[in-house]
Amino acid sequence: MPNPVREDITTRDDSSFPYIFEQNVTIALKDQSGLVRCNVYRPKGVDISPVLVTYGPYGKDIPYRDFHRKSFGEVNSEHHSEHSAWETPDPGFWTKHGYAIVRADERGTGQSRGKLDTMSRETSEAFFDVVEWAAEQPWSSGKVGLLGISYYAGSQWRVAARHPKGLACMIPWEGMSDYYRDRCRHGGILSNAFIKFWWDRQVVTNQYGRPGRAARNWGPDTIEGELPEEELVVNRQDQTIDNANNNFRDDNYYASKEYTMSDIQVPLLSVANWGGILLHLRGNVEGYTQAGSQLKYLRFITGRHDLPFYYHEEVEIQRSFLDAFLKGDDREGWSTGKAPKVDLVLRKGDVGFDNAEAEKQFPRRVESEWPIARTEYTRYYLTPDGELRSQQPQNVSPVKITYRALGSLENPQLVQFTTAPFAKETEITGHIVAHLNVSMSPYPGSPTPRDIDLFLTLRYISPEGKEVHYTGTAGDPVPLCKGWQRVSLRQTNKEHRRHRSWLPHRDYYSTDVLPVIPGEVYPVDIEVWPTNVVVEQGGKIIMEVSSGDTQGSGIFQHNSPTDRAPEKFDGQNHINFGHGDNYVTLPIIPAREQ
């Protein structure tokens, strides 16, 4: 056991840094489930400041340069300071602009005692306490803003829905809003590889009481001392285990993390990255769409998930938004609704990937709403000879295209359908739905399969015949977008208020499971995540249907031997023609009338 909790550990440094630095300030949680310790960075010579709060598991005391040295070396140097930390606002920059920073170790991590249970209701309640504490401090103006990337964005949606006192605005920057659909189970399929990578590298390594953190340059050791391994195990909910053991949104594990998005009322700026095709993109778009805020804005960006947050031009947008609601200095019309509701970056041409300067060539355009009101949802029909045609086929004879089930990134099993070269430049921006008539059959002498997993990918082929790749989350080359669907979970809830023709709603309840038997043809609507591309004259779109991850999946793979067990899935998958149309609906954006 560690030593008893110490209450006298706060240190203060007024001279070593260009800001006042208080380390390990203790916040007692109202439910008495533990404590949260935070670092506070405050401007010198200023009695009262608005506050930017972050709360997460990655370690308030782990320097960015140790957490990810390569990334830190590429971050805009304006945001390099002694206390820079991964995915959070830099104290050196923001205190210079009149903000106090509160950076808290999530309960059960770093120096915060309690149970490690990331993204849970209980940890969201602790975040609520931190926000209210920050609003009540004598050096606080009483106004709190939320600003951070990824985990530090995803947690914002949940705490904002609870209406903590003092919360005045939020900027969820590339942060999922739907734990089940955006992150853990794409279309009902377990996204296990990223969860394991994330948990093993970034979370459990920083658990409260874990030995050897300082020796690994992973922040300081726990002040109260180390915990034995058996106690560490008891004190954490392991996401790699919990997500594997729970399949449906009505399982208590997932249900306990749900909240009502329309409860979010504070002004928000949701920033979505077109390249985040396997993690945050959907959450930022749906978070914006579903939030109840009167003043809400959606901005799209490109680039790696770690760098754009610190680009000079993006920081100036963050600062103008925060100044409007935390300082009363509104330079852009955020507080009056005059700022652009939707700010798009248009992916036109091939500028390569993981090249920040090249991507600045992409033009921008503002819109008044999302989805764009003038969208023409246009069907492209699949044909048995591998084409995507804009004309609906007539009198199609029964035939099927077959591919092997249980493909993988190393051994892809797929079929592709390609449009004719576009006759003129065409913009595709928005939500995509594919409709397929699918079936499966066993191999001779093999077990009878009981389900089908559908993996869809859209790819853009330039007029020169080369696939255009974009910058993915980790800087890897990615296609336009992806979508997934487990056929046993194909049931949609058309009565749900969030069901839309361009985004089918599924509850993913245990009671929604439907049979999948060999030989039966099932019509399935597959949600494909939103995208943008300006197809040049002569360019083509490919829709790829596969039975596993294909190029562009990177570390976000769905390869659990349990969730995708061969005895359940291995066989032959078929796309059936003559049983109804197969098509993909693309959101075509006509030019504005002059």
C-alpha positions as CSV (number, residue, x, y, z in Angstrom):
1,M,0.0,0.0,0.0
2,P,1.2,3.5,-0.6
3,N,1.6,6.0,2.2
4,P,-1.6,7.8,3.4
5,V,-2.7,10.6,1.1
6,R,-0.6,13.7,1.5
7,E,-2.4,17.1,1.6
8,D,0.7,19.3,1.8
9,I,2.3,18.5,-1.5
10,T,1.5,21.7,-3.5
11,T,4.6,23.6,-4.6
12,R,4.7,27.1,-6.1
13,D,7.4,28.7,-8.3
14,D,7.1,32.4,-9.0
15,S,10.6,33.0,-10.4
16,S,11.8,30.2,-12.7
17,F,9.2,30.6,-15.4
18,P,7.5,33.5,-17.2
19,Y,4.3,32.4,-15.3
20,I,3.3,31.4,-11.8
21,F,3.6,27.6,-11.6
22,E,1.7,25.6,-8.9
23,Q,2.2,21.9,-9.0
24,N,0.0,19.2,-7.5
25,V,-2.8,21.3,-6.2
26,T,-5.4,18.9,-4.7
27,I,-9.1,18.9,-5.6
28,A,-11.3,16.7,-3.3
29,L,-14.0,15.0,-5.3
30,K,-17.5,15.5,-4.1
31,D,-18.4,11.8,-4.3
32,Q,-15.3,11.0,-2.2
33,S,-14.2,8.5,-4.8
34,G,-10.6,9.8,-4.8
35,L,-8.9,13.0,-5.5
36,V,-7.6,14.9,-8.4
37,R,-4.3,16.8,-8.5
38,C,-3.7,19.5,-11.1
39,N,-1.0,21.9,-12.1
40,V,-2.0,25.6,-12.3
41,Y,-0.1,28.0,-14.6
42,R,-1.1,31.7,-14.1
43,P,0.0,34.9,-15.8
44,K,2.3,37.1,-13.6
45,G,1.0,40.5,-12.6
46,V,-2.6,39.6,-13.2
47,D,-5.0,39.1,-10.3
48,I,-7.9,37.5,-12.1
49,S,-7.9,35.4,-15.3
50,P,-10.3,33.2,-17.3
51,V,-9.3,29.6,-17.1
52,L,-8.6,26.9,-19.7
53,V,-9.0,23.4,-18.2
54,T,-7.8,20.0,-19.4
55,Y,-8.5,16.7,-17.7
56,G,-7.0,13.4,-19.0
57,P,-4.9,10.3,-18.3
58,Y,-1.7,11.1,-20.2
59,G,0.2,12.8,-17.4
60,K,0.1,16.4,-16.5
61,D,3.8,16.2,-15.6
62,I,5.1,14.2,-18.6
63,P,6.9,16.7,-20.9
64,Y,5.7,16.6,-24.5
65,R,9.4,16.1,-25.6
66,D,9.4,12.8,-23.6
67,F,5.9,11.7,-24.5
68,H,6.5,12.0,-28.3
69,R,9.9,13.5,-29.2
70,K,9.4,13.6,-33.0
71,S,6.0,15.3,-32.7
72,F,7.3,17.9,-30.3
73,G,10.2,18.7,-32.6
74,E,7.6,19.5,-35.4
75,V,5.2,21.6,-33.3
76,N,5.1,25.3,-33.9
77,S,7.9,26.6,-31.7
78,E,5.6,29.3,-30.3
79,H,4.1,26.5,-28.2
80,H,7.4,25.1,-26.8
81,S,7.8,25.7,-23.1
82,E,9.1,23.8,-20.1
83,H,5.6,22.6,-19.4
84,S,4.4,21.7,-22.9
85,A,2.3,18.5,-22.8
86,W,0.8,16.2,-25.4
87,E,-2.5,17.4,-26.9
88,T,-3.0,20.2,-24.5
89,P,-2.7,24.0,-24.6
90,D,0.9,25.2,-23.9
91,P,1.1,27.3,-20.7
92,G,3.9,29.5,-22.0
93,F,1.7,30.7,-24.9
94,W,-1.7,31.0,-23.2
95,T,-0.5,32.7,-20.0
96,K,1.2,35.3,-22.2
97,H,-2.2,36.0,-23.6
98,G,-3.9,36.4,-20.2
99,Y,-5.2,32.9,-19.5
100,A,-4.7,30.6,-16.5
101,I,-4.2,26.9,-17.4
102,V,-5.5,24.1,-15.1
103,R,-4.1,20.7,-16.2
104,A,-5.5,17.9,-14.2
105,D,-4.4,14.2,-13.9
106,E,-7.5,12.1,-14.5
107,R,-8.6,10.1,-11.5
108,G,-6.5,7.0,-11.1
109,T,-3.6,8.4,-13.2
110,G,-0.5,10.5,-12.5
111,Q,-0.8,11.9,-9.0
112,S,-4.6,11.6,-8.8
113,R,-5.7,8.8,-6.5
114,G,-8.7,6.6,-7.3
115,K,-9.9,4.1,-9.8
116,L,-8.6,4.3,-13.3
117,D,-11.7,4.1,-15.5
118,T,-11.2,6.2,-18.6
119,M,-14.2,7.7,-20.4
120,S,-16.5,6.5,-17.7
121,R,-19.5,8.3,-16.1
122,E,-17.5,8.5,-12.8
123,T,-14.5,10.2,-14.4
124,S,-16.7,12.6,-16.2
125,E,-18.2,13.5,-12.8
126,A,-14.7,14.2,-11.5
127,F,-14.1,16.4,-14.5
128,F,-17.2,18.3,-13.6
129,D,-15.7,18.9,-10.1
130,V,-12.5,20.2,-11.6
131,V,-14.3,22.7,-13.8
132,E,-16.4,24.0,-10.9
133,W,-13.3,24.2,-8.7
134,A,-11.5,26.3,-11.4
135,A,-14.4,28.7,-11.6
136,E,-14.4,29.2,-7.8
137,Q,-10.7,30.1,-7.3
138,P,-9.8,33.6,-6.1
139,W,-7.5,34.0,-9.1
140,S,-10.3,32.9,-11.6
141,S,-12.6,35.3,-13.4
142,G,-15.3,32.6,-12.9
143,K,-15.3,31.8,-16.6
144,V,-13.9,28.5,-17.8
145,G,-13.2,27.3,-21.3
146,L,-12.3,23.8,-22.6
147,L,-9.6,23.3,-25.2
148,G,-7.7,20.2,-26.2
149,I,-7.1,17.5,-28.7
150,S,-8.4,13.9,-29.0
151,Y,-9.0,12.5,-25.4
152,Y,-8.9,16.1,-24.1
153,A,-11.6,16.9,-26.7
154,G,-13.8,13.8,-26.4
155,S,-14.2,14.3,-22.7
156,Q,-15.5,17.8,-23.3
157,W,-18.8,16.7,-24.8
158,R,-19.7,14.7,-21.7
159,V,-18.8,17.2,-19.1
160,A,-20.5,20.0,-21.0
161,A,-23.7,18.0,-21.1
162,R,-23.6,18.1,-17.2
163,H,-23.6,22.0,-17.1
164,P,-20.8,22.6,-14.6
165,K,-20.9,26.1,-13.0
166,G,-18.6,28.5,-14.8
167,L,-18.2,26.6,-18.1
168,A,-18.5,29.3,-20.7
169,C,-17.4,27.7,-24.0
170,M,-15.6,24.7,-25.5
171,I,-13.3,23.7,-28.4
172,P,-13.4,20.0,-28.9
173,W,-10.5,19.6,-31.4
174,E,-10.6,16.2,-33.1
175,G,-12.6,14.5,-30.3
176,M,-15.1,11.6,-30.6
177,S,-18.5,12.3,-29.2
178,D,-20.0,8.7,-29.4
179,Y,-17.9,6.2,-27.5
180,Y,-19.4,3.1,-29.1
181,R,-19.9,4.2,-32.8
182,D,-16.9,6.6,-33.2
183,R,-14.2,4.7,-31.4
184,C,-14.9,1.2,-30.1
185,R,-17.2,-0.7,-32.4
186,H,-17.4,0.6,-35.9
187,G,-20.7,-0.7,-37.3
188,G,-20.7,-3.1,-34.4
189,I,-17.2,-4.4,-35.2
190,L,-14.5,-4.2,-32.5
191,S,-11.8,-1.7,-33.3
192,N,-9.4,-3.6,-31.1
193,A,-5.9,-2.7,-32.4
194,F,-6.0,1.0,-31.6
195,I,-7.6,0.4,-28.2
196,K,-4.7,-1.9,-27.3
197,F,-2.1,0.5,-28.7
198,W,-3.6,3.5,-26.9
199,W,-4.1,1.7,-23.6
200,D,-0.7,0.0,-23.4
201,R,1.3,3.0,-24.5
202,Q,-0.5,6.1,-23.1
203,V,-2.8,5.1,-20.3
204,V,-1.8,2.2,-18.1
205,T,1.8,3.3,-18.2
206,N,0.7,6.4,-16.2
207,Q,-1.5,4.7,-13.6
208,Y,-1.4,6.1,-10.1
209,G,1.0,3.9,-8.1
210,R,2.7,2.3,-11.1
211,P,6.4,1.7,-10.3
212,G,9.3,3.1,-12.4
213,R,7.6,6.0,-14.1
214,A,10.5,8.4,-13.4
215,A,13.1,5.9,-14.5
216,R,11.3,5.7,-17.9
217,N,11.1,9.5,-18.2
218,W,7.3,9.1,-18.0
219,G,6.7,11.8,-15.4
220,P,7.5,11.6,-11.6
221,D,6.8,8.6,-9.5
222,T,3.6,8.6,-7.4
223,I,4.2,10.8,-4.4
224,E,2.5,8.4,-2.0
225,G,4.5,5.5,-3.3
226,E,4.2,2.4,-5.4
227,L,1.3,0.0,-5.5
228,P,1.8,-3.8,-6.0
229,E,0.7,-5.2,-9.3
230,E,-2.3,-7.0,-7.8
231,E,-3.6,-3.7,-6.4
232,L,-3.0,-1.9,-9.6
233,V,-5.1,-4.5,-11.5
234,V,-7.9,-4.1,-9.0
235,N,-7.7,-0.3,-9.3
236,R,-8.3,-0.1,-13.1
237,Q,-10.9,-0.9,-15.7
238,D,-8.9,-2.3,-18.6
239,Q,-10.4,-1.0,-21.9
240,T,-8.8,-3.8,-23.9
241,I,-10.8,-6.3,-21.8
242,D,-14.0,-4.3,-21.3
243,N,-14.5,-3.5,-25.0
244,A,-13.8,-7.2,-25.9
245,N,-16.3,-8.5,-23.3
246,N,-19.1,-6.1,-24.2
247,N,-20.8,-6.0,-27.6
248,F,-23.9,-3.8,-27.4
249,R,-24.9,-0.3,-26.4
250,D,-27.4,-1.7,-23.8
251,D,-24.6,-3.6,-22.0
252,N,-24.0,-1.6,-18.8
253,Y,-20.4,-0.9,-19.8
254,Y,-21.5,1.1,-22.8
255,A,-24.8,2.3,-21.4
256,S,-23.0,3.9,-18.5
257,K,-21.1,6.2,-20.8
258,E,-24.1,7.5,-22.7
259,Y,-25.4,11.1,-22.4
260,T,-27.8,13.4,-24.3
261,M,-25.9,15.5,-26.8
262,S,-28.6,18.1,-26.9
263,D,-27.9,18.9,-23.2
264,I,-24.8,20.7,-24.4
265,Q,-25.8,24.3,-24.3
266,V,-22.5,26.3,-24.2
267,P,-21.0,27.9,-27.3
268,L,-18.8,25.4,-29.1
269,L,-16.4,25.3,-31.9
270,S,-16.0,21.7,-33.2
271,V,-12.9,21.1,-35.2
272,A,-13.0,18.0,-37.5
273,N,-10.1,16.6,-39.5
274,W,-11.0,15.1,-42.9
275,G,-8.1,12.6,-42.5
276,G,-9.5,11.2,-39.2
277,I,-11.4,8.5,-41.1
278,L,-11.2,5.9,-38.3
279,L,-11.5,7.8,-35.0
280,H,-12.6,11.4,-34.4
281,L,-14.1,12.8,-37.7
282,R,-17.6,11.4,-37.2
283,G,-17.7,12.5,-33.6
284,N,-16.9,16.1,-34.3
285,V,-19.5,16.3,-37.1
286,E,-22.3,14.6,-35.1
287,G,-21.3,16.4,-31.9
288,Y,-21.8,19.7,-33.7
289,T,-25.0,18.5,-35.4
290,Q,-26.6,17.2,-32.2
291,A,-25.5,19.8,-29.6
292,G,-28.2,22.0,-28.3
293,S,-26.0,25.1,-28.2
294,Q,-27.5,28.3,-29.8
295,L,-24.0,29.3,-30.8
296,K,-22.1,26.4,-32.4
297,Y,-19.6,26.3,-35.2
298,L,-18.0,23.5,-37.3
299,R,-14.5,23.9,-38.8
300,F,-12.8,21.3,-41.0
301,I,-9.0,20.9,-41.2
302,T,-6.4,18.5,-42.7
303,G,-3.1,17.3,-41.5
304,R,-1.8,15.0,-38.7
305,H,-3.8,15.0,-35.5
306,D,-1.0,16.3,-33.4
307,L,0.2,19.4,-35.4
308,P,-2.7,21.6,-36.7
309,F,-3.8,22.4,-33.2
310,Y,-0.6,24.4,-32.8
311,Y,-0.5,26.0,-36.3
312,H,-0.3,29.8,-35.9
313,E,-3.4,30.5,-38.0
314,E,-5.4,27.8,-36.1
315,V,-4.4,29.1,-32.7
316,E,-5.5,32.6,-33.7
317,I,-9.0,31.1,-34.4
318,Q,-8.9,29.3,-31.0
319,R,-7.9,32.6,-29.3
320,S,-10.5,34.7,-31.0
321,F,-13.3,32.2,-30.1
322,L,-12.1,32.0,-26.4
323,D,-11.6,35.7,-26.1
324,A,-15.2,36.3,-27.3
325,F,-16.7,34.1,-24.5
326,L,-14.1,34.3,-21.8
327,K,-13.0,37.9,-22.1
328,G,-15.8,39.7,-23.9
329,D,-13.5,40.6,-26.7
330,D,-15.4,39.4,-29.8
331,R,-13.4,40.2,-33.0
332,E,-15.1,37.8,-35.4
333,G,-18.8,37.8,-34.4
334,W,-18.7,34.5,-32.5
335,S,-21.0,35.7,-29.7
336,T,-23.6,37.2,-32.1
337,G,-23.7,34.3,-34.6
338,K,-22.1,36.4,-37.4
339,A,-19.1,34.1,-37.7
340,P,-19.3,31.4,-40.4
341,K,-21.3,28.5,-39.1
342,V,-19.4,26.0,-41.2
343,D,-15.8,26.5,-42.5
344,L,-14.7,23.9,-45.0
345,V,-11.3,23.0,-46.4
346,L,-11.7,21.6,-49.9
347,R,-9.4,18.8,-50.9
348,K,-8.7,19.6,-54.5
349,G,-5.7,18.1,-56.3
350,D,-2.9,15.9,-55.1
351,V,-0.5,17.6,-52.7
352,G,0.8,14.5,-51.1
353,F,0.4,13.5,-47.5
354,D,2.0,14.4,-44.2
355,N,3.1,17.7,-45.7
356,A,1.7,20.6,-43.7
357,E,2.9,23.3,-46.1
358,A,1.6,21.6,-49.2
359,E,-1.8,21.1,-47.6
360,K,-2.1,24.9,-47.1
361,Q,-2.8,25.0,-50.9
362,F,-6.3,23.5,-50.3
363,P,-8.8,26.4,-50.6
364,R,-11.5,27.1,-47.9
365,R,-15.1,28.0,-48.2
366,V,-17.8,29.0,-45.7
367,E,-21.3,27.6,-45.5
368,S,-24.4,28.4,-43.5
369,E,-25.3,24.9,-42.3
370,W,-24.4,21.2,-42.1
371,P,-25.1,19.2,-44.1
372,I,-25.0,21.7,-46.9
373,A,-28.6,22.6,-47.8
374,R,-28.0,22.4,-51.6
375,T,-26.6,18.9,-51.5
376,E,-27.8,16.7,-54.3
377,Y,-27.7,13.1,-52.9
378,T,-26.9,11.1,-56.0
379,R,-27.0,7.4,-56.4
380,Y,-24.2,5.5,-58.2
381,Y,-25.3,2.0,-59.0
382,L,-23.0,-1.0,-58.8
383,T,-22.8,-3.4,-61.7
384,P,-21.7,-7.0,-61.9
385,D,-18.8,-5.9,-64.2
386,G,-17.3,-3.6,-61.5
387,E,-18.7,-0.3,-62.6
388,L,-20.4,2.5,-60.7
389,R,-23.0,4.1,-63.0
390,S,-25.3,7.1,-62.5
391,Q,-28.1,5.3,-64.5
392,Q,-30.3,2.9,-62.6
393,P,-29.8,-0.6,-64.1
394,Q,-32.9,-2.3,-65.7
395,N,-33.8,-6.0,-65.9
396,V,-30.7,-7.3,-64.1
397,S,-30.4,-11.1,-64.1
398,P,-29.6,-12.7,-60.8
399,V,-25.8,-12.9,-60.5
400,K,-23.4,-12.4,-57.6
401,I,-19.8,-11.3,-57.1
402,T,-17.9,-13.4,-54.6
403,Y,-15.0,-12.7,-52.3
404,R,-13.5,-14.6,-49.4
405,A,-14.5,-13.6,-45.8
406,L,-12.1,-12.7,-43.1
407,G,-9.7,-10.6,-45.1
408,S,-7.0,-8.6,-43.4
409,L,-4.6,-5.8,-44.0
410,E,-1.9,-8.3,-44.8
411,N,-4.3,-10.5,-47.0
412,P,-7.1,-8.3,-48.3
413,Q,-10.2,-9.9,-49.8
414,L,-12.1,-7.3,-51.8
415,V,-13.9,-6.2,-54.9
416,Q,-13.9,-2.7,-56.4
417,F,-16.4,-0.7,-58.4
418,T,-15.3,2.3,-60.4
419,T,-17.1,5.3,-62.0
420,A,-16.4,6.5,-65.5
421,P,-14.2,9.5,-65.6
422,F,-16.1,12.6,-64.4
423,A,-17.0,14.8,-67.3
424,K,-16.6,18.0,-65.3
425,E,-15.2,19.1,-61.9
426,T,-17.5,17.8,-59.2
427,E,-17.5,18.4,-55.5
428,I,-18.4,15.6,-53.0
429,T,-18.9,16.9,-49.5
430,G,-21.0,15.3,-46.8
431,H,-22.5,12.0,-45.6
432,I,-22.4,8.8,-47.6
433,V,-24.7,5.7,-47.4
434,A,-24.2,2.5,-49.4
435,H,-26.9,0.0,-50.0
436,L,-25.9,-3.6,-50.7
437,N,-27.7,-6.9,-51.1
438,V,-25.3,-9.4,-49.4
439,S,-25.2,-13.1,-48.6
440,M,-22.7,-15.7,-47.6
441,S,-22.0,-19.4,-48.0
442,P,-19.7,-21.9,-46.4
443,Y,-16.6,-23.6,-47.9
444,P,-17.0,-27.4,-48.4
445,G,-15.9,-29.2,-45.2
446,S,-15.7,-26.0,-43.2
447,P,-18.0,-24.7,-40.3
448,T,-21.1,-22.9,-41.3
449,P,-20.6,-19.1,-41.0
450,R,-23.1,-17.2,-39.0
451,D,-22.4,-13.5,-39.8
452,I,-20.9,-11.1,-42.3
453,D,-18.6,-8.1,-41.6
454,L,-18.7,-5.4,-44.4
455,F,-15.8,-3.0,-44.8
456,L,-16.2,-0.2,-47.3
457,T,-13.6,2.3,-48.6
458,L,-14.0,5.2,-51.1
459,R,-10.9,6.1,-53.1
460,Y,-10.2,9.0,-55.4
461,I,-8.3,8.4,-58.7
462,S,-6.8,11.5,-60.3
463,P,-7.1,12.2,-64.0
464,E,-3.5,10.8,-64.3
465,G,-4.7,7.4,-63.0
466,K,-3.1,7.6,-59.6
467,E,-4.9,7.2,-56.3
468,V,-4.7,10.4,-54.2
469,H,-3.8,9.8,-50.6
470,Y,-4.4,12.2,-47.8
471,T,-2.9,12.7,-44.4
472,G,-4.2,10.2,-41.8
473,T,-4.3,10.6,-38.0
474,A,-0.7,9.3,-37.6
475,G,0.6,10.9,-40.8
476,D,0.0,7.8,-42.8
477,P,-1.5,7.8,-46.3
478,V,-5.3,7.3,-46.2
479,P,-8.1,7.2,-48.8
480,L,-11.2,9.4,-48.8
481,C,-13.2,7.6,-46.2
482,K,-14.3,4.3,-44.7
483,G,-17.5,2.6,-43.4
484,W,-18.3,-0.7,-41.6
485,Q,-21.3,-2.8,-40.8
486,R,-21.8,-6.2,-39.0
487,V,-24.8,-7.7,-40.9
488,S,-26.3,-9.3,-37.8
489,L,-26.6,-5.7,-36.5
490,R,-28.1,-4.3,-39.7
491,Q,-31.4,-3.3,-38.1
492,T,-32.1,0.5,-38.3
493,N,-34.4,2.5,-36.1
494,K,-36.3,4.7,-38.5
495,E,-38.4,6.2,-35.7
496,H,-35.4,7.6,-33.9
497,R,-35.1,11.3,-34.1
498,R,-31.5,10.9,-35.3
499,H,-32.4,8.7,-38.2
500,R,-31.8,10.5,-41.5
501,S,-31.8,9.4,-45.1
502,W,-28.2,10.3,-45.3
503,L,-27.2,8.8,-42.0
504,P,-29.1,5.7,-40.9
505,H,-29.6,5.3,-37.1
506,R,-28.8,2.0,-35.4
507,D,-29.3,1.5,-31.7
508,Y,-26.9,-1.4,-31.5
509,Y,-28.9,-3.1,-28.7
510,S,-28.6,-6.7,-27.8
511,T,-32.2,-7.1,-28.9
512,D,-31.4,-5.8,-32.4
513,V,-29.4,-8.9,-33.3
514,L,-30.9,-10.6,-36.4
515,P,-30.0,-13.9,-37.9
516,V,-27.6,-14.3,-40.8
517,I,-27.9,-17.7,-42.6
518,P,-26.2,-19.1,-45.7
519,G,-28.1,-18.5,-49.0
520,E,-30.3,-15.7,-47.7
521,V,-29.9,-12.3,-49.3
522,Y,-30.0,-9.4,-46.9
523,P,-30.4,-5.7,-48.0
524,V,-28.1,-3.6,-45.8
525,D,-27.5,0.2,-45.5
526,I,-24.0,1.0,-44.5
527,E,-23.0,4.3,-43.0
528,V,-19.8,5.6,-44.5
529,W,-18.1,8.4,-42.6
530,P,-18.4,12.0,-44.1
531,T,-15.8,13.1,-46.6
532,N,-14.8,15.8,-49.0
533,V,-13.1,15.8,-52.3
534,V,-13.2,17.9,-55.4
535,V,-13.1,15.4,-58.3
536,E,-11.3,16.9,-61.2
537,Q,-12.4,16.5,-64.7
538,G,-11.3,13.0,-65.8
539,G,-11.0,11.8,-62.2
540,K,-12.7,8.7,-60.9
541,I,-14.2,7.4,-57.6
542,I,-13.7,3.8,-56.5
543,M,-15.9,2.0,-54.0
544,E,-14.2,-0.9,-52.4
545,V,-16.1,-3.7,-50.6
546,S,-14.0,-6.0,-48.4
547,S,-14.2,-8.5,-45.6
548,G,-11.5,-6.9,-43.5
549,D,-9.2,-3.9,-43.2
550,T,-7.5,-2.6,-46.3
551,Q,-5.0,0.1,-47.1
552,G,-5.5,3.3,-45.0
553,S,-6.4,1.5,-41.8
554,G,-3.0,1.9,-40.2
555,I,-3.2,1.2,-36.4
556,F,-7.0,1.3,-36.4
557,Q,-7.5,-2.4,-37.3
558,H,-10.4,-4.7,-36.6
559,N,-8.5,-8.0,-36.2
560,S,-9.6,-9.5,-32.9
561,P,-9.5,-13.3,-33.2
562,T,-12.5,-13.4,-30.8
563,D,-14.7,-10.7,-32.2
564,R,-14.0,-11.9,-35.8
565,A,-13.7,-15.6,-35.0
566,P,-13.2,-17.9,-38.0
567,E,-15.9,-20.3,-36.9
568,K,-18.4,-17.4,-37.1
569,F,-17.2,-15.5,-40.2
570,D,-15.1,-17.7,-42.4
571,G,-16.7,-18.5,-45.7
572,Q,-17.6,-16.8,-48.9
573,N,-19.3,-13.4,-49.0
574,H,-21.4,-12.3,-52.0
575,I,-22.8,-9.1,-53.4
576,N,-26.1,-10.1,-55.1
577,F,-27.5,-8.5,-58.3
578,G,-31.1,-9.1,-59.4
579,H,-32.4,-8.9,-55.8
580,G,-32.7,-5.1,-55.8
581,D,-30.4,-2.3,-56.5
582,N,-26.9,-2.0,-55.1
583,Y,-25.7,1.6,-54.9
584,V,-23.8,4.2,-53.0
585,T,-25.3,7.7,-52.4
586,L,-22.8,10.5,-52.9
587,P,-23.4,14.1,-51.6
588,I,-22.8,16.2,-54.7
589,I,-22.5,19.9,-54.1
590,P,-23.5,22.1,-57.0
591,A,-21.8,25.5,-57.3
592,R,-23.6,28.4,-55.7
593,E,-25.8,30.5,-58.0
594,Q,-24.1,33.8,-58.7
